Amino acid sequence: MHIGWLQLFKVLHSLYTVLAKIKLMSSLDFSETIKRFTGFGSHYDHVRPSAPNALSELLLPIAQCVLPDLIVDLGCGTGLSTRYWSPHAQSVIGVEPTDAMRAQAEHVGGKNVSYQKGFSHATGLPDQCADLVICGQALHWMEPSSTFLESTRILREGGVFAAYDYDWPPSTSFWEIDLAYTQCMMLARRLEKVNGLTDKLPQWEKTSHLDRMQQSSCFRYVRECLLHHQDEGNAERIVGIFLSQGYVQSLLKLGLSEKELQIDHLRTTAQRLMGSSTATWFWSARIRIGVK
């Protein structure tokens, strides 16, 4: 009798979880997020950084596999993170709800890489199909609890969920450029709020990713690691990276000028100090890891 009640409890708990997930997701509208990342996929793919070079070396041993059968990249955008995993897996699937971003990813293509429309909470993939579920610079756009539930559903036992985020801006080794970038970023963030661009935009603070993973009870083990990623570029690219930010694009679509956003100052500063010469710079990445 005790075993019967335990089994019934598990069934009811599972049913409750599913119903709670359906109710939660029905109350969220991601249309503004999709709109935000529409219209600049080619530019985004050209200037944004790839995943940290050492990410595979960090995660594959934790997942206890040398060459995973399948890696799933949630919120894959233009496929930068998806393509990174191509040499490290038998196959990689990028899941992306924004048609324009996904079209850019499919245009670039990649060996053993495919893309499909879907959300982090509804991938359409079968149970326990993946060794790794990756989320590159996108978890803050995803409803956390349903994303973690979906990730553990498609992960095999012992599989790994990992979300990485870069700190912005990168360190270019030219402090005046970094300062100009930071000033532009802070101004644009203020203007974003003043113009009401965040009012209907569901998003979650990056600083609380780890806490939410721990509180979700979806993972046996959770921790955060730090990696550094070496990159390079010139003045045009550092300005291009700023222009690849979704909130900056939203302000430009609203009709604000580059001068109003002080992008002209960033461009002048970067051109004076870096010009067309290629310089090395560094990104700092925060990796949040959960083991199913």
N, C-alpha and C positions, 0 to 999 in steps of 0.2 A: 504493500500500500504506500509506503514511504517513497519508493522508487517511482510509483505512478504519479504521486503528487509532484515530485521533482520534475518529472518529464512534462507534466501539465504546466508547471510554472515556467519552464523554459519556452514552451510553445506560446503561452500567453505573453511572456516578456518579448519574444520575437515579434509577435503580432502587434503589440503595443509600440515597439520601436518602428516598425514599418508604417503604422498609422500616424505616429508622431512626425515621421519624416515627410509623409505625404502632406499633412496639414501645414508643416513648416514651409515646405517648398511652394505650396500653392499661394502662400502669402508674400512670396518674394518675386520681384520683377527685375530681370536682368537685361531688359531691353535698352536701358540707358548705358549700361556697361558695354553692350555690343555696339551701340551707336558711337560710343567714345573711341573705340578702337577700329573704326571703319574709315577708310580713305587715305591711309598712309602706310600700308603694308610693305610696299617696296622700300620706302625710306627706312622704316623700322628694321627690316631685315638687313639692310646695308650697313647700318651704323651700330646696332646694338651688340653687346658682347655675348659670346657663347657661354656655355657652362664652364665653371672652373676646370682647369686642365686636370687637376688631381681628383676630381669628383668620383670617377669610376674606381680609382685606386682605393678610395675611402669606402665606397658603398658595396662593391662586389664582395669583398671578404665578409662583410657583415651579413649579406644575404647568402653567404656560403655557396657561391656559384662563380665559376670562371667565365663562362659564356652563357648568360641567361637565355632561356627559350623566348621570353617576351618581356619587353619593358614598355610600360605605358606612360606617356607624357601628358598629364592633365593641363588644360589651358595652354596648349602648345604654341599658340599664336602663329607666327610665320615659320615655325619648325626649327628655330635655332637650337633649342635644347634637344629636340627629337633627333636631328641630324648628328649631334654630338655623340649620341648613344649608338649610332649605326655600327661602328667597328666593334662594339662591346656586347652585341647580342645577336641571336639568330634573327629576330625581327623586332621592330619598334613600331608602336602605334601612337600617333598624336591625336588627341581628342580636343576639339576646339569648336565653340559655338558660333564664333564670328565668321561669317561666310567669306568676307574679304581677306581676313588674315589667313584662313585655311586655304583659300585660292592661291595666295602667295606661296604658302608652304608647298602646295601641290605643284606649282609652277617650277619651283626650285628642285623638287623631287629629292631623290637620295636612294642609295642602295638599301634594300631590305627595310625600307621605311614606307609606311602608309598613313593616311589621315582619314578621320571620320568625324562627322558632326556629332556633338554630344556635350554634356555638361559634367562637371566633376562629381555631381550627385547622381547622374544618370548617364553612364558611359555606353550602355548597351552591350557591354562585354560579358562573357560567361563567368561563372563562379571560378575562383582559384586558377585563373589562367595566367597570371603575371608573377614574375619573380621580383620585379621592382616597379613601384609606382612613383613617378617623379612629378614634381610641380615646380617649375622654374619661374621665379619672380611673378607668381600669379595667385598664390594662396590667399592673399588679402582681398581678392575679388570673389572668393568662393565661400559659401555658407559652410562653416567649419564642421559641425556635427554630422551633417549628411555626407560631406566630402570624406570624412574619416570612415564612416560606415561603408560607403561605396568602395573606398580604397581597400579596406580589409575584406570586403566581399570578393573582390577580384584578385586579391593576393593569395598565393599559396601559403600554407603554414610555414612560418619562418621567413616569409617575404618581407621586404622593406619598403616603407613609405618614406620619402625624403622630399622636403621642400627647401629650396635655396633662394636667398634674396641677397642682392648686392647692396652695400651702403652707397649712397649717392652724395656727391659725385665721386668719380675715381680720383686717385691722387696722380696728377700729371707731373709732379715735381716742380711745377711753376705755381707758387702759392697765389700769385695775383690772378691767374686763370681760375684756380679752384675757388678763390674768394668771389670772383665775378660770377661764376656759375652758381655758388651758394646764394648770393644775393638775388640773382634772377629766380632761383628756385623758391626762395621765401616770398618774393613779390608775387610770383605766379600763384602760389598756394593761397595767399591772402585774396587775390583777385578772384580765384576760383570760388571761394566762400562768399565774397561780396556779391558775385553774380549768380549765386544760387546753384552752381553747377554740381554741388555735392548733395543737394536736398533729396533727390530721388535715386541716389547712387549707393546701392548696398556695398559696403566694404568693411573690412575688419583690420584692426591695428596689427601691424607686423610684430610689434614688440610682445604681443600676447600669444603668438603662435604656439610657443612651447607649452605654456600653461594650458591652453585649450587642448592640445594633444594629450597632455598628462591627465586632464580631467575627463577626457572622452571615454576612458576605459577600453579603447579599441586596440591598444598596443601593450605588449608585455614589457617593453623597454623603450624609454624615450630619453633623448639627450640632444644637446646642441653642440656642434663643432664649428670651428672657424677655418676657412681656407682663403688663400690669396691667389688671385688670378692676374698674370702678367698680360698686358695688352699693349697696343701701340696705335698711334694715329697722329694726325696733324690738326691745325686750327680748324679746318673745315669739319673734321669728324667730331671734335668736342662740341662744337656748336650744333652739329647734326644730332648728337646724342641728346642734347637738351630739347631739341625740336621733336625728338621721338617720344617724349613723355606725353602720356595721354591727356593730362590736365593742361599742358601747353597747347596741344592740338585743339582741345575744346575751346580754349580762350581765343585762338586764332580763328576757329570756325565761327565764333561769336562776333568777330569783327575787330578785335583788338589788334593793334599793329605791333610789329617787332620792337619799335621804338618805345611803345607804352610798356612792353615787357622787359625793356632794357637789354634785349638781345643784341642790339647794335653795340653796346658797351662790351658785352662778352665777346663778340666777334672781333672787335677792334683790339681788345686786350690779347686774345688768343693769337691773332694775326701778327701782332707786334712781337710777342715773345716766342711763338712757335712757327708761325708762317706755314709754308708748304712742307717744311722738313718733318720727317716722321720722328716722333719721340716715344719713349717707353713710359707707360703709366700702369698703375696698379689698382685693382678692385679688391675690396674686402667682402667676402661672402659669409653669410650665416646659414649653416645647414642644420635644419631640424629633422631629426631621424626618429622613426618609430618602427619597431619590429613587431610583426603580427604574432 
